[in-house]
């Protein structure tokens, strides 16, 4: 459903009245989102100011243009890998302070840093660690203007272009206050146009919501998609698959034959796996039945763990699982659901290194408050809290999650693995 406050905020008279009367009403900005597939120059029409060796070459190569010092700009990017001690952090203030009010709505603040684990002494470790708090604070200061702030943390000498292309574009509109870790050395594939061409993918929970929009994005990027969901009387799965030119498979992912059925449907060749299917059985722990506890754990965690362990993913494949901010932070009445989603984040972190030899990446997405048919049924006060308790002051869309999933499945995302990316608008829940 639409967000009435975002809709009102688009009207000049409403914004003027609120500001003129000094009313305590938040005015969230309208977020600009991508409306077409990836292009060869992902940052075309974006202007930038940057500080750091090689950044200008990378950003220009991605299609962005250098803004004059006195102009408003879309991107402010700072390479902090050269900061060696706490005193060097003054360079953050020197670069960003003059630019904070010159960033356009839906602009991007991006810091590139070294992982503290890579630093050789306590002073450089402290300086590297300080970047996370700096970026998260900037996200809160800039969020109501629709501007995001994120950190790219580097281990080794990775290729910065993919992360800059995603975080600097409109595809990351609902991602802010986050740390994207890059691990590796050297340049990776920059095949942006039709980056999933010829890839064979399956998506569970694909009949509606996030799963359906992800299927749409995969098809747009050239993938051959198998849409998996429970059988339904209305035939929704079959109808959507036919509309997209995809294949449909009615399947209970908790069944013993789930892995074999998916493998057979894709003729034994799987490049991309998106484990999106999930369900809730909410009750406080004291009132929760053993059956509802078991069901939520098996659908949300057990089935995913079994499929990851048995499905034959091809070399250079991608696996993405859907966790949740509720799982990372905990949520009243959701001990079963939160345990399962937290378990997924742990599974990703621990199992990803075992897939490195095959160049298979494994990551999780943790959505925050996303506007779906399920959130539309939430009582008004609870829904408003979910929307406003974030840096961006509004809910996200299924497309925001689908864009993150699609990015993580591109060849360009090879150096991102073992991570949980929050698509939550800078949610204060568990921040």
PEMOJO-V345663 format. One record per run of one state. SS is the DSSP state (H for helix, E for strand, - for the rest). FROM is the first residue (numbers start at 1). LEN is the number of residues. If there is no record, write none. Layout:
{{SS/FROM/LEN} {SS/FROM/LEN}}
This chain:
{{-/1/3} {H/4/6} {-/10/2} {H/12/9} {-/21/26} {E/47/5} {-/52/3} {H/55/7} {-/62/3} {E/65/2} {-/67/6} {E/73/7} {-/80/6} {H/86/17} {E/103/12} {-/115/1} {H/116/3} {-/119/3} {H/122/24} {-/146/2} {E/148/10} {-/158/3} {H/161/7} {-/168/2} {H/170/3} {-/173/6} {E/179/7} {-/186/14} {E/200/5} {-/205/4} {H/209/12} {-/221/3} {E/224/6} {-/230/6} {H/236/9} {-/245/2} {E/247/4} {-/251/7} {H/258/8} {-/266/4} {E/270/6} {-/276/9} {H/285/3} {-/288/2} {H/290/21} {-/311/2} {E/313/12} {H/325/5} {-/330/5} {H/335/24} {-/359/2} {E/361/7} {-/368/2} {E/370/2} {-/372/1} {H/373/4} {-/377/3} {H/380/9} {-/389/1} {E/390/1} {-/391/5} {E/396/2} {H/398/12} {-/410/1} {H/411/3} {-/414/6} {E/420/4} {-/424/3} {E/427/1} {-/428/4}}
